[in-house]
Amino acid sequence: MGIDIKTILYPVDFTSSTKRVLPYAKLLRDKFGATIHLLHVVRGPEEFAGFELGGTWFSTYEDQLIKGAKRAMERFVDKYFVKIPPETHVSMGDVVDEICRYAKKLEADIIVIGTHGRKGLEKVVFGSVAEGVVRNAPCPVLTVNPYKKEEK
């Protein structure tokens, strides 16, 4: 059984850990001649349940959040993908659900994801997004702890 990786899904949240995990996605891309697909998920209104802000406040900012995420994605690509540009996508909703849904839609061969993202607490972060993706992804998942190896 040969392993062939042609489509890599790399979810990004634009934190420092995103750039620390990126070399692993690029290594797989280069070794297998694959395409990297970047995905950023804007957290949807369900993330703010219990804040008693009402549903209408979110819809007021939804377009701005998507546009801002697309601009951040463009800056990220310009900074970290000089030679081989990736495919990019921005979606809104539950982060784990959107990553798994998009991986299925892409027929991704692998997801490369950091174990630490927006939140700083190790157990909380791995206990949420990365673990949720590992449990629900339609393909193999490479998880990388961005803080176990020093940046060069």
C-alpha angles and dihedrals in degrees: 000000000000123000114227119184115190102146122048121185112205114183112206132196096177094241123131090264090062092065092043092057095041095086089065092055090046092049091054090046092052096043095048102028088242133159120242117221114197117207127188118187119204107210111248130227092271087072089067099051111140095029089101092224095129127233098271096066090063095051088054091062101031096097091046091051092051093045091048091050091051091051091049089050091052091051091048092051092046091051102041106026108058100149110022114033118210129222111259135207135174122197138168130229141057106355098223094044093049094048092050093043092051092046089054092046091050093043084229116199093209141000118218112201137165120238091222126051136143096346121064104211110099098214094042094050099043088041090060125031105011094040092046090052092048090051097045108027119121091220140033117297126212109204118197127192101218093202100054094078124047119240115249 
